[in-house]
Amino acid sequence: MRKILIKLLFLSMISSYVFKINNLKALVPYYYFPTPKSLKKESIVIGKNAIEILNYGKIKESLSLAKTAVKINNKDENLWAILAEIQIANALYQDALISLNNAQEINPQLSEIYFIKSEIYLTQEKTKKAKLALQSGLKISPKNFKAIFQLGNIFLIEGNLINSIDQFNKAIQIKPDFWEAINNKGLAYYEIDKLNLSIKYFRKAIALNENAESILALASCIQTQNINEAISLAKKALKKDPNYVDYEYRKKHLWGNKLQNSTEKLFENSQLAKEIIIAKTKIN
């Protein structure tokens, strides 16, 4: 009998211990530790969300997300590039350059790094650095028509008009309907006194996209040939985009001195006085 009681007591102690262990398991929280692979996927999703939010104009929120993505995964050059783009949108140019340098260390063959750097340098009016960055990027991605176009713009800024036209031609060969490059060919040709070619390319740009810049430039070109058409075109351009009434605005869009002077002369016409006043009021 005593042996039976001892066995029962022993079994009771065992069952009590198991019961306590099971209860303990129920009380202890279960933690999930993400794998490096899942973290990498999550960082990419966050990076994409940051770009989407940026496109909606929420630049501060997008910056916070981009920083989070990089903190999770600082070994992805694309995430550093995304952060740089958003830092540019927030006017944090030096921070953006640091981000791009980090991306470049990870993958020096990512052409987008060099193209974004050129944007920053152009904003800082460092055209030589911008040109070098573009040329480095184009060695990796020689068919990037936007980068080729931007290189043409830098040559235009430098007054190297023949080289600028060559670059615009290269961009148009890749993208035949690239009206911006066609328009800027017109800007370059006007500065080397090729009036007929300027008119040709401004008309061609307008046929692809009825934009204010090409319309006003064409008006300036033809004012000595057909003043009535020139006035009509100028009115149309200022209605589309009043900013083009401003000399400095046109300068930012790479208008040369000759075309600027021609446009200022056109604006002296009394038939445009009302439109010029209205345009200046709108930009103010």
C-alpha positions in Angstrom: 0.0 0.0 0.0 2.8 2.4 0.9 4.5 1.7 -2.5 1.2 2.5 -4.3 0.9 5.8 -2.4 4.5 6.8 -3.2 3.8 6.1 -6.9 0.6 8.1 -6.9 2.4 11.0 -5.2 5.2 10.9 -7.7 2.8 10.9 -10.6 0.9 13.8 -9.1 4.1 15.8 -8.8 5.0 15.0 -12.5 1.6 16.1 -13.8 1.7 19.2 -11.7 5.1 20.2 -13.2 3.9 19.5 -16.7 0.8 21.6 -16.1 2.9 24.5 -14.8 5.2 24.3 -17.8 2.3 24.4 -20.2 0.8 27.4 -18.4 4.2 29.1 -18.5 4.4 28.6 -22.3 0.9 30.1 -22.6 2.1 33.2 -20.7 5.5 33.8 -22.4 5.0 35.9 -25.6 6.1 34.6 -28.9 8.5 36.9 -30.9 9.1 36.7 -34.6 12.5 37.7 -35.8 12.5 38.6 -39.5 15.1 37.0 -41.7 17.6 39.1 -43.7 15.7 38.1 -46.9 12.3 39.4 -45.5 13.9 42.6 -44.3 15.4 43.2 -47.8 11.9 42.8 -49.3 10.4 45.1 -46.8 13.0 47.8 -47.4 12.3 47.7 -51.2 8.5 48.0 -50.6 9.1 51.0 -48.3 11.4 52.6 -50.9 8.8 52.2 -53.6 6.2 53.7 -51.2 8.5 56.7 -50.6 8.6 57.4 -54.3 4.8 57.1 -54.7 4.3 59.5 -51.8 6.8 61.9 -53.4 4.8 61.9 -56.6 1.8 63.1 -54.6 3.8 66.0 -53.4 4.4 64.9 -49.8 8.1 65.5 -49.8 8.7 65.4 -46.0 6.8 62.2 -45.5 8.6 60.6 -48.4 11.9 61.6 -46.9 11.1 59.9 -43.6 10.1 56.7 -45.5 13.2 56.7 -47.6 15.4 57.1 -44.6 13.7 54.1 -42.9 14.2 52.0 -46.0 18.0 52.7 -46.0 18.2 52.0 -42.2 16.7 48.6 -42.8 18.9 47.8 -45.7 22.0 50.0 -46.3 23.5 47.7 -48.8 21.1 48.4 -51.6 22.4 51.1 -54.0 18.9 51.7 -55.4 17.5 52.6 -52.0 20.4 55.2 -51.6 19.5 56.6 -55.1 15.8 56.9 -54.1 16.9 58.7 -50.9 19.0 61.0 -52.9 16.1 61.9 -55.3 13.9 62.7 -52.3 16.6 64.7 -50.6 16.9 66.8 -53.8 13.2 67.4 -53.7 13.7 68.6 -50.1 16.6 70.9 -51.3 19.1 68.8 -49.2 21.7 68.8 -52.0 24.8 67.9 -49.9 22.9 65.1 -48.1 21.9 63.8 -51.6 25.5 63.8 -52.7 26.5 61.8 -49.7 23.7 59.3 -50.4 24.9 59.0 -54.0 28.5 58.4 -52.9 27.2 55.6 -50.7 25.3 54.1 -53.7 28.4 54.5 -55.9 30.6 52.6 -53.4 28.1 49.7 -53.5 27.7 49.7 -57.3 29.8 52.1 -59.4 28.1 50.7 -62.6 24.7 52.2 -61.8 24.4 55.0 -64.4 21.5 56.7 -62.6 23.9 57.7 -59.8 25.9 59.9 -62.1 22.8 61.3 -63.8 21.3 62.4 -60.4 24.7 63.9 -59.4 24.6 66.0 -62.5 21.2 67.3 -61.5 22.6 68.5 -58.2 25.6 70.1 -59.8 23.4 71.9 -62.3 21.3 73.2 -59.4 24.5 74.5 -57.8 25.6 76.0 -61.2 28.7 73.7 -61.3 28.4 72.9 -65.0 31.8 71.3 -65.3 31.1 68.8 -62.6 27.6 68.2 -64.1 29.1 67.5 -67.5 31.7 65.1 -66.1 29.0 63.2 -64.2 26.8 63.0 -67.3 29.7 61.7 -69.4 30.5 59.1 -66.8 26.9 57.9 -66.7 26.7 57.8 -70.5 29.7 55.5 -70.7 27.5 53.0 -68.8 24.2 53.8 -70.5 25.0 55.4 -73.9 21.3 55.2 -75.0 19.8 57.3 -72.3 18.3 60.0 -74.4 17.4 62.3 -71.4 21.0 62.3 -70.2 22.2 63.0 -73.8 19.7 65.9 -74.0 21.0 67.2 -70.7 24.6 67.1 -71.9 23.4 69.1 -75.0 21.9 71.6 -72.6 25.3 72.0 -70.8 27.0 72.6 -74.1 24.3 75.2 -74.8 25.0 76.9 -71.5 28.8 76.9 -72.3 28.1 78.5 -75.7 29.4 75.4 -77.4 26.5 75.4 -79.9 27.7 72.9 -82.5 28.3 70.3 -79.8 24.9 71.0 -78.3 23.2 70.4 -81.6 25.1 67.2 -82.1 23.8 65.9 -78.7 20.3 67.0 -79.4 20.5 65.1 -82.7 21.7 61.9 -80.9 18.7 62.2 -78.4 16.3 62.7 -81.3 17.7 59.6 -83.1 16.8 57.5 -80.1 13.4 59.3 -79.4 12.1 61.0 -82.6 9.2 62.7 -80.9 11.4 64.3 -78.2 10.1 67.8 -78.7 12.3 69.3 -76.0 15.4 68.4 -77.9 13.9 69.6 -81.2 13.0 72.9 -79.5 16.5 73.3 -78.1 18.0 72.7 -81.5 16.0 75.8 -82.5 17.5 77.8 -79.6 21.0 76.8 -80.7 20.5 77.5 -84.4 19.1 81.0 -83.6 22.3 81.9 -81.7 24.5 81.0 -84.8 22.2 83.0 -87.1 20.5 80.1 -88.8 17.1 81.7 -88.7 15.4 79.4 -91.2 16.5 76.3 -89.3 15.3 77.8 -86.0 11.9 78.4 -87.5 11.8 74.8 -88.9 12.6 73.2 -85.5 10.3 75.5 -83.5 7.4 74.6 -85.8 8.3 70.9 -85.6 8.3 71.1 -81.8 4.9 72.8 -81.8 3.5 70.1 -84.0 4.5 67.5 -81.4 3.6 69.6 -78.4 1.8 73.0 -78.4 4.1 74.4 -75.7 4.5 78.0 -74.8 8.3 78.1 -75.2 8.3 77.0 -78.8 5.4 79.2 -79.7 7.0 82.3 -78.2 10.4 81.5 -79.7 8.7 81.1 -83.2 7.0 84.4 -82.7 10.3 86.1 -82.1 11.8 84.5 -85.2 9.1 85.5 -87.6 8.3 89.0 -86.4 10.2 90.7 -89.3 8.5 88.3 -91.8 4.9 88.3 -90.5 4.3 90.6 -87.5 0.6 89.7 -87.3 1.3 86.0 -87.0 4.1 86.8 -84.5 1.7 88.9 -82.3 -0.9 86.1 -82.4 1.6 83.5 -81.4 3.0 85.6 -78.6 -0.5 86.2 -77.2 -1.1 82.4 -77.3 2.2 81.6 -75.6 1.7 84.1 -72.8 -1.8 82.7 -72.2 -0.4 79.2 -72.0 2.4 80.1 -69.7 2.7 83.7 -68.3 6.2 82.9 -66.9 7.7 83.4 -70.4 7.1 87.1 -70.1 10.0 87.1 -67.7 13.6 87.5 -69.0 15.1 85.5 -66.2 12.7 82.7 -66.6 13.5 82.4 -70.3 17.2 82.5 -69.3 16.7 79.5 -67.0 15.3 77.7 -70.0 18.6 78.4 -71.9 17.5 81.2 -74.2 20.5 82.9 -75.7 21.2 86.6 -75.9 20.1 87.0 -79.5 16.7 85.3 -79.0 16.2 87.2 -75.7 16.8 90.5 -77.5 14.5 89.6 -80.3 11.8 88.7 -77.8 12.2 91.9 -75.9 11.8 93.8 -79.1 8.6 91.9 -79.9 7.3 92.8 -76.5 7.7 96.4 -77.3 4.8 96.1 -79.8 1.8 98.0 -78.4 -0.6 95.3 -79.5 1.0 93.0 -76.8 0.9 95.6 -74.0 -2.3 94.2 -72.4 -1.2 90.6 -72.5 2.2 91.5 -71.0 0.6 93.3 -68.1 -1.7 90.4 -67.4 1.1 87.9 -67.7 3.3 89.9 -65.2 0.4 90.1 -62.8 -0.1 86.3 -62.9 3.5 85.5 -62.3 3.7 88.0 -59.4 
